[in-house]
């Protein structure tokens, strides 16, 4: 057995199980760098949202077509995670993240230079394909260098910090569109990517050795092995449908507030901050207490808050006021912050040597289901005279999430 130096024992903390193929890095990637890698995608996705109605006029197209700037981004994010996660298991985390950042930069340039809506949408797809590398592989990196409970704690802290990006992006995008032109949004996205790439080249160390053994992460057998794992599937269901509650609200609440309640969009934006605060608080509590409380119990507490939030949503449904929507949503966002880090950490811990593959499948299911539910509520909500379609879909998502929790095992 090789002797382990004193320096190595003080600078590394191995995962809770010895995992062949996982490197013991001399330096852990800083949480700040992981936050930056994870925030690139949400920032780029949301920065264009305020300008979408005006961009429809710029490119002489319908708003329905222009919505593809957002939905195509989500679809690409969901699909490409299925590839990037396994690639990082096979070839290592660092090269795949660097490749992803390069693809993101290319997409940003295409968007900034687009002269047709088709080119803009293509650029957004390329942007998303690269940007999601930091998000999905960042979770695998955390699992590489931390034990199962500590991974949940650190995922909670990273998520708590990175949620600021989608909160700020619409305000930044709106300002740039009004004062610098629409291209400035994508040039800023490019600049952000260049900064993250420069920092990654210098400070992102490899946390997993390339896979050279028989358990090939790119093989169907590895994927099917994960999908046959009842507990893994349960955690993915919890992750996806808990997030689905939020995506459904995100897609339906703006219509309810502005069209049904006849309230200004600025009021919606102000109240939306309340949801973000709930999510941040939940993630902070996950980061603080996941190790002490345990992942299974933390998810149980999160599910309890989800029940409370959904009950409040229905109880207050007769009150025609924005606060009657966002008060319950604060509780539901808090529930997501408590549930999601533990669900993701448990999912990527199903088979630690396939953490990238596990994170890719889970992340793809999470974003893909969110996009599907957002599309569904958009169709059902339009033309309705209340929030009933949105509330029904949120409740069904909550019930399926509870069913998924019943499939998980205590650990």
C-alpha positions in Angstrom: 0.0 0.0 0.0 1.3 3.4 -0.9 2.2 5.7 2.0 0.0 8.8 2.2 2.0 11.8 3.2 0.9 14.1 6.1 0.4 16.9 3.6 -2.1 14.9 1.6 -4.1 13.9 4.7 -4.5 17.6 5.7 -5.4 18.9 2.3 -7.9 16.4 1.2 -11.1 14.9 2.5 -12.1 11.8 0.8 -15.7 10.9 0.1 -17.4 8.6 2.6 -16.5 5.5 0.5 -13.3 4.8 -1.3 -14.0 5.3 -4.9 -11.6 4.0 -7.5 -11.0 6.5 -10.2 -11.8 9.5 -8.0 -8.7 11.6 -7.6 -7.6 13.0 -4.3 -6.9 16.6 -5.4 -4.1 18.5 -3.7 -6.5 21.5 -3.7 -10.3 21.5 -3.7 -12.0 23.8 -6.1 -13.2 26.8 -4.2 -16.9 27.1 -3.6 -16.8 30.6 -5.2 -15.5 29.1 -8.5 -18.2 26.4 -8.4 -20.8 29.1 -7.9 -19.4 31.0 -10.9 -19.5 27.8 -13.0 -23.1 27.0 -12.0 -24.3 30.6 -12.4 -23.2 31.1 -16.0 -26.1 29.2 -17.4 -29.0 30.7 -15.4 -27.6 34.2 -15.9 -27.4 33.7 -19.7 -30.8 32.1 -19.8 -32.6 35.0 -17.9 -30.7 38.0 -19.1 -32.7 38.0 -22.4 -36.2 37.6 -20.9 -37.1 41.3 -20.5 -36.1 42.0 -24.1 -38.0 39.2 -25.7 -41.1 41.2 -26.7 -39.0 43.9 -28.2 -36.7 41.4 -29.9 -39.7 40.0 -31.7 -40.0 43.4 -33.4 -36.3 43.7 -34.0 -36.3 40.4 -35.9 -39.7 40.9 -37.4 -41.2 37.7 -36.0 -44.0 36.7 -33.7 -43.7 36.6 -29.9 -44.4 32.8 -30.1 -41.3 32.3 -32.3 -39.3 34.6 -30.0 -40.2 32.4 -27.0 -38.0 29.7 -28.6 -35.1 31.9 -27.4 -36.0 30.7 -23.9 -37.6 27.3 -24.5 -34.8 26.1 -26.9 -32.3 27.1 -24.2 -34.1 25.0 -21.6 -34.5 22.0 -24.0 -30.8 22.1 -24.9 -29.8 22.4 -21.2 -31.9 19.3 -20.5 -30.6 17.2 -23.4 -26.9 18.0 -23.2 -26.6 17.1 -19.6 -27.1 13.5 -20.6 -23.9 13.7 -22.6 -21.7 15.9 -20.4 -22.1 14.0 -17.2 -20.9 10.6 -18.7 -18.1 12.4 -20.6 -16.8 13.8 -17.3 -16.8 10.3 -15.8 -14.8 9.0 -18.7 -12.4 11.8 -19.4 -12.3 13.8 -16.2 -14.1 16.9 -14.9 -11.7 19.6 -15.9 -11.4 19.0 -19.6 -15.2 18.7 -20.1 -15.9 21.9 -18.1 -13.2 23.8 -20.2 -14.7 22.4 -23.4 -18.2 23.5 -22.2 -17.0 27.0 -21.5 -15.5 27.2 -25.0 -18.8 26.2 -26.5 -20.6 28.7 -24.4 -18.3 31.5 -25.6 -19.0 30.5 -29.3 -22.7 30.6 -28.7 -22.5 34.0 -27.1 -20.7 35.4 -30.1 -23.2 33.9 -32.5 -26.0 35.5 -30.5 -24.4 38.9 -30.4 -23.7 38.8 -34.2 -27.1 37.3 -35.2 -29.0 39.0 -38.0 -31.9 36.5 -38.2 -34.1 35.0 -35.5 -32.9 31.5 -36.7 -29.3 32.4 -36.0 -30.2 33.8 -32.6 -32.0 30.7 -31.6 -29.1 28.5 -32.9 -26.7 30.6 -30.8 -28.9 30.2 -27.7 -28.9 26.4 -28.2 -25.0 26.4 -28.4 -24.9 28.8 -25.4 -27.0 26.4 -23.3 -25.0 23.3 -24.5 -21.8 24.8 -23.1 -23.1 26.7 -20.1 -24.7 23.6 -18.4 -21.3 21.9 -18.1 -20.5 24.0 -15.0 -23.9 23.2 -13.4 -24.0 19.5 -13.9 -20.3 18.7 -13.5 -20.0 21.1 -10.5 -22.3 18.8 -8.6 -20.2 15.8 -9.5 -17.0 17.7 -8.4 -18.6 18.4 -5.0 -19.4 14.6 -4.7 -15.8 13.8 -5.7 -14.2 15.7 -2.8 -16.9 15.5 -0.1 -18.8 12.8 1.6 -22.5 12.2 1.0 -23.8 14.5 3.8 -21.1 17.1 3.3 -21.9 17.1 -0.5 -25.6 18.1 0.3 -24.3 20.8 2.6 -22.0 22.3 -0.1 -24.6 21.9 -2.9 -26.9 23.9 -0.7 -24.4 26.7 -0.2 -23.5 26.8 -3.9 -27.2 26.9 -4.9 -27.9 29.6 -2.3 -25.3 31.8 -3.8 -25.9 31.0 -7.5 -29.7 31.9 -7.2 -28.6 35.5 -7.2 -27.6 35.2 -10.8 -31.2 34.6 -12.3 -32.5 37.2 -9.9 -30.2 39.9 -11.2 -30.0 38.9 -14.8 -33.4 40.3 -15.9 -32.6 43.7 -14.4 -29.2 43.8 -16.0 -30.6 42.6 -19.3 -33.4 45.3 -19.3 -30.9 48.0 -18.5 -28.5 47.0 -21.2 -31.3 46.7 -23.8 -32.6 50.2 -23.0 -29.2 51.9 -22.9 -26.7 49.9 -25.0 -28.8 47.8 -27.4 -29.8 44.1 -27.5 -26.3 42.9 -28.5 -24.8 44.2 -25.3 -26.6 41.4 -23.3 -24.7 38.8 -25.2 -21.4 40.6 -25.1 -21.7 40.8 -21.3 -22.5 37.1 -21.3 -19.4 36.5 -23.3 -17.3 38.6 -20.9 -18.6 36.7 -17.9 -17.7 33.4 -19.6 -14.2 34.7 -20.4 -13.6 35.6 -16.7 -14.9 32.2 -15.5 -12.7 30.4 -18.1 -9.6 32.3 -17.1 -10.2 31.5 -13.4 -10.9 27.8 -14.3 -7.7 27.5 -16.3 -5.7 28.6 -13.3 -7.6 27.2 -10.3 -9.8 24.3 -11.4 -8.0 21.1 -10.5 -9.0 17.7 -11.6 -11.0 15.7 -9.1 -11.5 12.5 -11.0 -9.0 10.4 -12.9 -10.1 9.2 -16.4 -12.1 6.0 -16.3 -9.9 3.1 -17.6 -11.8 0.1 -16.1 -14.7 -2.0 -17.1 -17.5 0.1 -15.7 -17.7 2.4 -18.7 -19.6 5.5 -17.9 -20.7 6.1 -21.5 -22.2 2.6 -21.9 -25.9 1.9 -21.8 -25.3 -0.7 -19.1 -24.1 2.0 -16.7 -27.1 4.2 -17.4 -29.5 1.2 -17.1 -27.8 0.2 -13.9 -28.7 3.6 -12.4 -32.2 3.6 -13.8 -32.8 0.2 -12.2 -31.8 1.6 -8.8 -35.1 2.3 -7.0 -33.6 4.7 -4.5 -31.8 6.7 -7.3 -35.0 7.0 -9.3 -36.9 8.0 -6.2 -34.4 10.8 -5.6 -34.6 11.9 -9.2 -38.4 12.0 -9.0 -38.2 14.1 -5.8 -35.7 16.5 -7.4 -37.7 16.8 -10.7 -41.2 17.2 -9.4 -40.3 19.4 -6.5 -38.6 21.7 -9.0 -41.6 21.3 -11.2 -43.7 23.1 -8.6 -41.5 26.1 -9.0 -41.3 26.0 -12.8 -45.1 25.7 -13.0 -45.5 28.8 -10.8 -42.9 30.6 -12.8 -44.8 30.0 -16.0 -48.3 30.7 -14.7 -48.0 33.4 -12.0 -47.1 36.2 -14.3 -50.3 35.7 -16.3 -52.4 35.5 -13.2 -51.0 38.7 -11.7 -50.9 40.9 -14.8 -53.8 39.6 -16.8 -56.3 38.3 -14.2 -55.5 40.5 -11.3 -54.6 43.5 -13.6 -51.6 44.3 -11.5 -48.4 45.9 -13.0 -45.5 43.8 -14.0 -43.3 45.7 -11.5 -45.5 44.4 -8.7 -45.0 40.8 -9.9 -41.2 41.4 -10.0 -41.2 42.8 -6.5 -43.1 39.9 -5.1 -41.0 37.4 -7.0 -38.1 38.4 -4.8 -40.0 36.9 -1.9 -39.9 33.5 -3.6 -36.1 33.9 -4.2 -35.6 34.7 -0.6 -37.5 31.6 0.5 -35.3 29.5 -1.8 -32.1 31.1 -0.5 -33.2 30.5 3.2 -34.0 26.9 2.4 -30.6 26.3 0.8 -28.9 28.1 3.7 -30.6 25.8 6.2 -29.6 22.8 4.0 -26.0 23.9 4.0 -26.0 24.5 7.8 -27.9 21.4 9.0 -27.8 18.7 6.3 -24.8 16.9 7.9 -26.3 17.1 11.4 -29.9 16.2 10.5 -29.2 13.7 7.6 -30.3 13.8 4.0 -33.4 11.6 4.3 -34.8 13.6 7.3 -34.0 16.9 5.5 -36.0 15.8 2.5 -38.9 14.8 4.8 -38.9 18.2 6.4 -38.9 19.8 2.9 -41.8 17.6 1.9 -43.6 18.8 5.0 -43.2 22.4 4.1 -44.4 21.6 0.6 -47.6 20.2 2.0 -48.0 23.4 4.1 -47.4 25.6 1.0 -49.9 23.8 -1.2 -52.6 23.8 1.6 -52.0 27.6 2.0 -52.2 28.1 -1.8 -55.6 26.4 -2.0 -56.9 28.1 1.3 -56.0 31.6 0.0 -57.2 31.0 -3.6 -60.3 33.0 -3.1 -58.3 36.2 -2.1 -57.8 38.4 -5.2 -54.3 39.7 -4.2 -50.8 39.1 -5.3 -49.7 38.3 -1.7 -52.2 35.4 -1.7 -50.1 33.8 -4.4 -46.6 34.7 -3.2 -47.1 34.0 0.5 -47.7 30.2 -0.1 -45.0 30.3 -2.8 -42.5 31.6 -0.2 -43.2 28.4 1.8 -42.9 26.2 -1.4 -39.6 27.9 -2.4 -38.3 27.3 1.2 -39.4 23.6 0.7 -37.4 23.4 -2.5 -34.3 24.8 -0.8 -34.6 22.2 1.9 -35.3 19.3 -0.4 -33.3 19.7 -3.6 -29.7 19.7 -2.3 -30.3 16.5 -0.3 -32.1 14.9 -3.3 -29.3 15.8 -5.7 -26.5 14.7 -3.3 -28.2 11.4 -2.7 -28.7 10.9 -6.4 -25.1 11.5 -7.3 -24.0 9.3 -4.4 -25.9 6.3 -5.8 -22.7 5.2 -7.6 -19.9 7.6 -6.7 -17.7 6.5 -9.6 -20.6 7.4 -11.9 -21.4 10.7 -10.2 -21.2 12.7 -13.5 -23.6 10.3 -15.2 -25.9 10.3 -12.3 -25.8 14.1 -12.1 -26.4 14.4 -15.9 -29.5 12.2 -15.8 -30.9 13.9 -12.7 -30.3 17.4 -14.1 -31.7 16.5 -17.4 -34.9 15.2 -15.8 -35.2 18.2 -13.6 -34.9 20.8 -16.4 -36.7 18.8 -19.0 -39.7 18.2 -16.7 -39.7 21.9 -15.7 -39.8 22.9 -19.4 -42.7 20.5 -20.0 -44.7 21.7 -17.1 -44.1 25.4 -17.9 -45.3 24.7 -21.5 -48.3 22.9 -20.2 -49.4 25.6 -17.8 -48.8 28.2 -20.5 -51.4 26.5 -22.7 -53.9 25.8 -20.0 -53.6 29.1 -18.2 -54.1 31.3 -21.2 -57.8 32.3 -21.5 -58.7 31.1 -18.0 -60.2 33.5 -15.4 -58.3 32.2 -12.4 -55.2 30.4 -11.2 -56.9 27.0 -11.1 -54.9 25.3 -13.9 -51.6 26.4 -12.3 -52.7 25.3 -8.9 -53.8 21.8 -10.1 -50.5 21.2 -11.9 -48.5 22.4 -8.8 -50.5 20.0 -6.6 -50.1 17.1 -8.9 -46.3 17.7 -9.1 -46.2 17.8 -5.3 -48.1 14.5 -5.0 -45.7 12.8 -7.4 -42.7 14.2 -5.5 -44.1 12.7 -2.3 -44.5 9.3 -4.1 -40.8 9.6 -5.2 -39.8 10.3 -1.6 -41.5 7.0 -0.6 -39.1 5.2 -3.0 -36.0 6.5 -1.3 -34.2 4.7 1.4 -33.0 6.1 4.6 -29.2 6.6 4.6 
